[in-house]
Amino acid sequence: MDVLSQVVMSLREGDAFLRRTRRRGHWGNRFGPYNGAGFHVVLEGTCWFSLAPGHNIRLDAGDVVFLPRGTVHAMGGNQPLPIAMLPHEYTDGPDLGDGTPDAPEAVLLCGAYELRRRSGQALLDAMPDYVHFPDAGRAMTRTTSLIAWDHPGGRIGDQAVRSAVLDLLLVDILRRWIDRQSPGLSSATAADPSIVTVLQHIHEAPSRQWTVDQMAALANLSRSTFARRFATTVGMPPLRYLGWWRLHIAARRLRQTDVSLAVIAGEVGYGSEFALAHAFKREFGMATGTFRRTPSLADREHYQT
């Protein structure tokens, strides 16, 4: 598995938010700020993307906008609208036009990922507040069509399908940005076999009491060379990544199961539930119990079509 895929796997927390909307006339919505990344894909028609007064981009069918830090922005029809006057994120904006049948129409696919910043910080922080990919959405048609829009009432497995599709979109968007910034980077350096080998072992055995020397031996590199290449490729030193990965697993177990903290601590390599609780609070800024009771982005927002 390439490094980009490994990083994306560890970026997302819980299920992503997704909404498909069909808007007509003079409409607008404000999005953000939120703790994560968001995107808009224009499936049909045209609309406007606004980041700040005077900073507006017309989007046509096939265009994609990606916001890696959940920056406040607006989407609207016909012409740019002041962000301050628009309703807040994920609400249906007012029909500001006459709503006549021949009014311009836009069909949008809008999504948001709740991300744990530290895991992909080097990658995400290198990106600007937004990235515009003209006509990229046409290449994503097969991916977006995997989402069963014909069944607004919901089908068995819909949430799992949407989560998987959104992961595909996130990988596609990040890969396109990497290729744009440095053509060939993703194929030439994103897959470092030595580092990938270590990542796979860490992911498969997070409870093992890893040392940098053990990791370097797996990579068949000297300790110093391994540490340097790992940090360059992944964005953080080996032991810091190991600690983060363990807490990532613990967070998912807390959200998705009722397993006790003591059991989770053993699964991820902590000597006691108290050690895990201390590290978890330092990383996430809240106690494990509070985290378990706090709804994720997908829990707070309902999927709608």
C-alpha positions as CSV (number, residue, x, y, z in Angstrom):
1,M,0.0,0.0,0.0
2,D,1.4,3.4,-1.0
3,V,2.1,6.1,1.6
4,L,-0.7,8.4,0.5
5,S,-3.2,5.7,1.0
6,Q,-1.8,4.9,4.4
7,V,-2.0,8.6,5.4
8,V,-5.6,9.0,4.1
9,M,-6.6,5.8,6.0
10,S,-5.5,7.4,9.2
11,L,-6.8,10.9,8.5
12,R,-10.5,10.4,8.6
13,E,-12.5,10.0,11.9
14,G,-15.9,8.4,11.8
15,D,-18.2,8.7,8.8
16,A,-18.1,11.7,6.5
17,F,-21.0,14.0,5.8
18,L,-22.5,14.0,2.3
19,R,-25.3,15.8,0.6
20,R,-26.6,16.0,-2.9
21,T,-28.7,19.1,-3.7
22,R,-30.5,20.5,-6.7
23,R,-30.8,24.3,-6.6
24,R,-32.6,26.7,-8.9
25,G,-32.7,30.5,-9.2
26,H,-30.8,32.9,-6.9
27,W,-29.7,30.8,-3.9
28,G,-26.9,30.6,-1.5
29,N,-25.4,28.7,1.4
30,R,-22.5,29.4,3.8
31,F,-20.3,26.6,4.9
32,G,-17.8,26.3,7.8
33,P,-15.8,26.7,9.8
34,Y,-15.4,23.1,10.7
35,N,-12.8,20.7,12.0
36,G,-11.9,18.9,8.8
37,A,-11.9,19.2,5.1
38,G,-14.7,19.7,2.6
39,F,-15.4,19.5,-1.1
40,H,-18.0,20.5,-3.7
41,V,-18.5,18.7,-7.0
42,V,-20.7,20.4,-9.6
43,L,-22.6,17.6,-11.2
44,E,-24.8,19.7,-13.4
45,G,-25.2,23.4,-14.3
46,T,-23.2,26.3,-12.9
47,C,-22.8,28.2,-9.6
48,W,-20.4,30.5,-7.7
49,F,-17.8,29.7,-5.1
50,S,-16.9,32.6,-2.7
51,L,-14.1,32.6,-0.2
52,A,-14.1,36.3,0.7
53,P,-15.5,39.5,-0.6
54,G,-14.1,40.0,-4.1
55,H,-12.8,36.4,-4.2
56,N,-15.3,34.6,-6.4
57,I,-15.0,31.7,-8.9
58,R,-17.6,30.5,-11.3
59,L,-17.9,26.8,-11.3
60,D,-19.2,24.7,-14.2
61,A,-20.3,21.1,-14.5
62,G,-17.4,18.9,-13.7
63,D,-15.6,21.4,-11.5
64,V,-14.4,20.4,-8.0
65,V,-13.4,22.6,-5.1
66,F,-11.5,21.1,-2.1
67,L,-11.0,23.0,1.2
68,P,-8.4,21.1,3.4
69,R,-9.1,23.2,6.6
70,G,-12.8,23.7,6.6
71,T,-12.4,27.4,5.8
72,V,-15.6,29.6,5.8
73,H,-16.9,29.9,2.2
74,A,-20.1,30.2,0.3
75,M,-21.8,28.6,-2.7
76,G,-24.5,30.4,-4.7
77,G,-26.3,30.6,-7.9
78,N,-26.5,33.3,-10.6
79,Q,-24.0,35.6,-9.0
80,P,-21.7,35.8,-5.9
81,L,-23.5,36.6,-2.7
82,P,-22.0,38.2,0.5
83,I,-21.1,35.3,2.9
84,A,-22.4,37.2,5.9
85,M,-26.0,37.2,4.7
86,L,-26.2,33.5,3.9
87,P,-27.6,30.8,6.2
88,H,-25.1,28.6,8.0
89,E,-23.6,25.3,6.8
90,Y,-25.7,22.3,5.8
91,T,-29.0,24.2,5.8
92,D,-31.2,24.8,2.9
93,G,-30.8,28.4,1.8
94,P,-33.7,30.6,0.9
95,D,-34.9,30.8,-2.7
96,L,-33.9,34.4,-3.4
97,G,-35.1,34.3,-6.9
98,D,-38.5,33.8,-8.5
99,G,-38.2,30.1,-8.8
100,T,-39.5,30.0,-12.4
101,P,-39.1,26.7,-14.3
102,D,-36.5,28.3,-16.7
103,A,-34.3,29.6,-13.9
104,P,-30.7,28.4,-13.9
105,E,-30.2,25.1,-12.1
106,A,-27.2,23.5,-10.4
107,V,-26.8,20.0,-9.0
108,L,-24.1,19.7,-6.3
109,L,-22.4,16.9,-4.4
110,C,-21.1,18.5,-1.2
111,G,-19.2,16.6,1.5
112,A,-17.1,17.1,4.6
113,Y,-14.5,14.9,6.4
114,E,-13.8,15.2,10.1
115,L,-10.1,14.8,10.1
116,R,-7.5,14.3,12.8
117,R,-5.1,17.0,11.9
118,R,-1.8,15.6,13.1
119,S,-1.8,12.5,11.0
120,G,-1.6,14.3,7.7
121,Q,-0.5,17.6,8.9
122,A,2.5,17.9,6.6
123,L,0.3,17.1,3.6
124,L,-2.7,19.2,4.5
125,D,-0.7,22.2,5.8
126,A,1.1,22.5,2.5
127,M,-2.2,23.1,0.7
128,P,-3.8,26.5,0.3
129,D,-7.2,27.3,1.8
130,Y,-8.8,25.9,-1.3
131,V,-7.9,24.1,-4.5
132,H,-10.0,24.4,-7.7
133,F,-9.9,21.5,-10.1
134,P,-11.6,22.5,-13.3
135,D,-13.5,19.7,-14.9
136,A,-12.0,17.1,-12.6
137,G,-15.5,15.9,-11.6
138,R,-16.0,14.3,-15.0
139,A,-13.2,11.9,-14.2
140,M,-14.9,11.1,-10.9
141,T,-18.2,10.2,-12.5
142,R,-17.7,6.4,-12.0
143,T,-16.9,7.1,-8.3
144,T,-19.8,9.4,-7.6
145,S,-22.2,7.2,-9.4
146,L,-21.6,4.4,-6.9
147,I,-23.7,6.4,-4.4
148,A,-27.3,5.1,-4.7
149,W,-29.2,8.4,-5.2
150,D,-32.3,6.6,-6.6
151,H,-33.2,5.4,-3.1
152,P,-33.6,8.5,-0.9
153,G,-35.3,6.5,1.8
154,G,-32.0,4.6,2.3
155,R,-30.9,1.1,1.5
156,I,-29.1,-1.5,3.6
157,G,-25.4,-0.7,3.5
158,D,-25.8,2.9,2.2
159,Q,-23.6,4.3,5.0
160,A,-20.8,1.9,4.3
161,V,-21.0,2.6,0.6
162,R,-20.9,6.3,1.0
163,S,-18.0,6.2,3.5
164,A,-16.0,4.1,1.0
165,V,-16.9,6.4,-1.9
166,L,-15.9,9.5,0.0
167,D,-12.6,7.9,0.9
168,L,-12.0,7.3,-2.9
169,L,-12.9,11.0,-3.6
170,L,-10.5,12.2,-0.9
171,V,-7.6,10.0,-2.3
172,D,-8.4,11.2,-5.8
173,I,-8.4,14.9,-4.8
174,L,-5.2,14.7,-2.8
175,R,-3.5,12.7,-5.6
176,R,-4.5,15.3,-8.2
177,W,-3.1,18.1,-6.0
178,I,0.2,16.2,-5.6
179,D,0.5,15.7,-9.3
180,R,-0.3,19.3,-10.0
181,Q,2.4,20.6,-7.6
182,S,5.1,18.2,-8.6
183,P,4.3,15.9,-11.6
184,G,5.5,12.4,-10.9
185,L,5.9,12.9,-7.2
186,S,3.1,10.5,-6.3
187,S,4.6,7.8,-8.5
188,A,8.3,8.5,-7.9
189,T,8.4,9.1,-4.2
190,A,5.0,8.5,-2.6
191,A,5.7,4.8,-2.5
192,D,8.9,4.1,-0.6
193,P,8.9,0.3,-0.3
194,S,11.1,0.4,2.8
195,I,8.9,2.8,4.7
196,V,5.7,1.0,3.5
197,T,7.0,-2.2,4.9
198,V,7.4,-0.7,8.3
199,L,4.0,1.0,8.1
200,Q,2.3,-2.2,7.3
201,H,3.9,-3.9,10.3
202,I,3.0,-1.1,12.6
203,H,-0.6,-1.2,11.4
204,E,-0.9,-4.9,11.8
205,A,0.7,-5.1,15.3
206,P,0.1,-1.8,17.1
207,S,0.4,-3.4,20.5
208,R,4.0,-4.5,19.9
209,Q,6.6,-2.6,21.9
210,W,8.3,-1.2,18.9
211,T,11.7,0.5,18.9
212,V,13.3,2.6,16.1
213,D,16.0,0.0,15.8
214,Q,13.4,-2.7,15.2
215,M,11.7,-0.6,12.5
216,A,15.0,0.2,10.9
217,A,15.9,-3.5,10.7
218,L,12.6,-4.2,9.0
219,A,13.3,-1.4,6.5
220,N,16.9,-2.8,6.0
221,L,18.2,0.7,6.7
222,S,20.5,2.2,9.3
223,R,18.7,3.8,12.2
224,S,19.5,7.4,11.1
225,T,18.7,6.8,7.5
226,F,15.4,5.2,8.4
227,A,14.4,7.9,10.8
228,R,15.1,10.6,8.3
229,R,13.3,8.8,5.4
230,F,10.3,7.9,7.6
231,A,9.9,11.5,8.8
232,T,10.2,12.9,5.3
233,T,7.7,10.4,3.8
234,V,5.1,10.3,6.6
235,G,5.4,13.8,8.0
236,M,6.4,12.8,11.6
237,P,9.1,10.7,13.4
238,P,8.5,6.9,13.7
239,L,7.7,6.7,17.4
240,R,5.4,9.8,17.2
241,Y,3.5,8.1,14.3
242,L,3.3,4.9,16.3
243,G,1.8,6.7,19.2
244,W,-0.6,8.6,17.0
245,W,-1.7,5.3,15.2
246,R,-2.4,3.7,18.5
247,L,-4.6,6.6,19.6
248,H,-6.3,6.5,16.2
249,I,-7.3,2.9,16.8
250,A,-8.4,3.7,20.3
251,A,-10.5,6.5,19.1
252,R,-12.3,4.3,16.6
253,R,-12.8,1.6,19.2
254,L,-14.3,4.2,21.6
255,R,-16.7,5.5,19.0
256,Q,-17.7,2.2,17.4
257,T,-17.8,-0.3,20.4
258,D,-18.6,-0.5,24.1
259,V,-15.4,-2.3,24.8
260,S,-13.8,-1.1,28.1
261,L,-10.9,1.3,28.1
262,A,-8.7,-1.3,29.8
263,V,-9.3,-3.8,27.0
264,I,-8.6,-1.1,24.3
265,A,-5.4,-0.1,26.1
266,G,-4.1,-3.7,25.8
267,E,-5.1,-3.8,22.1
268,V,-3.1,-0.7,21.2
269,G,0.0,-1.3,23.4
270,Y,-0.6,0.8,26.5
271,G,0.4,-0.8,29.8
272,S,-2.8,0.5,31.5
273,E,-6.0,2.3,30.9
274,F,-4.6,5.2,32.9
275,A,-1.7,5.5,30.5
276,L,-4.0,5.4,27.5
277,A,-6.4,8.0,29.1
278,H,-3.5,10.4,29.7
279,A,-2.1,10.1,26.2
280,F,-5.6,10.3,24.7
281,K,-6.4,13.6,26.5
282,R,-3.1,15.1,25.5
283,E,-3.8,14.2,21.8
284,F,-7.5,15.0,21.5
285,G,-8.0,17.6,24.2
286,M,-10.7,15.6,26.0
287,A,-11.2,12.6,28.2
288,T,-11.9,9.2,26.7
289,G,-15.4,9.1,28.2
290,T,-16.2,12.5,26.8
291,F,-14.9,11.5,23.4
292,R,-17.1,8.4,23.4
293,R,-20.2,10.4,24.2
294,T,-19.4,13.2,21.7
295,P,-21.1,12.7,18.3
296,S,-19.0,12.6,15.1
297,L,-19.7,14.9,12.2
298,A,-21.8,12.3,10.5
299,D,-23.8,11.7,13.7
300,R,-24.5,15.4,13.9
301,E,-25.7,15.7,10.3
302,H,-28.1,13.5,8.5
303,Y,-27.4,12.3,5.0
304,Q,-29.9,13.8,2.7
305,T,-30.5,13.7,-1.1
